[in-house]
Amino acid sequence: MAQKAFLASYSQNKLYELSYNHHPQRWKDYTLPNNSPIKDINNWSKEIHYFNQDFSKASNDILQLPTNVGGIYIFYVKGPNLPFFENYILYIGRCHKTDRQNIRKRALEYQNDTRSTIREMMDTWKENLYYRFYSDTDNDRINRHEALLIRAIAPYYNEQIPDSIEVQQTVNAF
């Protein structure tokens, strides 16, 4: 059976269709330094299923996140057949460490986020939605890492590109 015929037989496929734009030049242009600790999986949190068992609120693991750090976080969907490969980054965000913000508070804010894209991500992928974070307290570094990662990976649900370059309309010289 042809792939398109196979996929067409599942009426809900459009609901779960995401586009990914992998581009090696973008990876080169926005790569993190080789010695950056963020590149080491051991410096990231353990994998956390975002929702509890009935998908009504954040899991206990989210409720136990630290309150003394900020950092970079990633929402991703994880498939059950090859869970060590079937991971797709949906959203990359940052959390500054301030008196009023921390990684736990920021993660919990997504439960009530009203942005349509975030609601779609939460509702569509809740059964397979996972979360990881890289803790950091240097807000400038957090900003740089987030911008590089979003620009390199271009996750489906990130609508804004941080630190975007403003391009002015061209004007004829003569």
ZIRAVEN-V134910 format. One record per run of one state. SS is the DSSP state (H for helix, E for strand, C for the rest). FROM is the first residue (numbers start at 0). TO is the last residue. If there is no record, write none. Layout:
SS_FROM_TO + SS_FROM_TO
This chain:
C_0_1 + H_2_7 + C_8_11 + H_12_15 + C_16_22 + H_23_28 + C_29_35 + H_36_38 + C_39_39 + H_40_42 + E_43_43 + C_44_46 + E_47_48 + C_49_49 + E_50_50 + C_51_56 + E_57_57 + C_58_58 + H_59_62 + C_63_68 + E_69_77 + C_78_85 + E_86_94 + C_95_101 + H_102_111 + C_112_114 + H_115_127 + E_128_135 + C_136_137 + H_138_152 + C_153_173
